[in-house]
Amino acid sequence: DAAGNWSAYAFSAPVKPSVTDDWAFSVGAPWARYTLADTYGGTYVAANQAGAWFQHTVTGRDIALIGPKFSTAGRATLYCDGTPHGLIDAYSARTEVRQVIAWCHFSQSGQHTMKVVLEGTSGRPWFGIDAFAALS
């Protein structure tokens, strides 16, 4: 620091990031796959029906939901291991891709689930999922 104090270096345990693209998931109604430049793998999945949900389970400590933001994108409730963690709003006046739009952090590494349940926002009901990123 500015006073000249030094301390020993502290190293964390190794962190292993991984990304699971939407192509890893089989999707059916109300979810469908769409092409969009600059998304992971060139596609994302989306739905526009209130109550539609999507979940992904990983082994790790953190999960991030990566998705597009756009003008007809709405809101969804985020659940981390079944506990509600607030509302996600994916609206943006201009299309933005590869955005971290939600995340779950857990105190212990292990098997954890992130789930989103669509609100069906009036006038902008769509919600897209491009990939999930995890840290273990």
C-alpha positions, 0 to 999 in steps of 0.5 A: 500500500501507500505506506509501504506495507507488504504481505505474502501472496495468496493464491486461490484454488484453480478456477475452471471456466466452462461454457455450455452452448444452447446446441447442447440442449434439446428444445421443444415447444414453447422453446425454439432455436433462432440464428443470430450473428455473434452469439455462441455457436450462431444461435440461441433458444427463445420462448414467448409464453408466460410460465415457460421455463428453462433450467441447467444444472452444473457442477461448480460454484457459480453459474451465469446465464448468457443471452441476447438483450433486445427490444422485445425481450421481457422478464423472467424470475431467476431461481438458484437451487429452487430459491427465487433470486429476483427478476431478470429483465432482458430488455435493451433498445438495441440488440446486444449479444453474449450478455451475462443477464443473470447469475447464481453464486453458491457458497460451496462448489457442487451440483447446482441448478439455475432456472428461469421462468418467463413472466410473459411481459406485456408487449415484449414477451420474448426471452432468449438463452444463448449459453451457460457459463460455469466456474468450478 
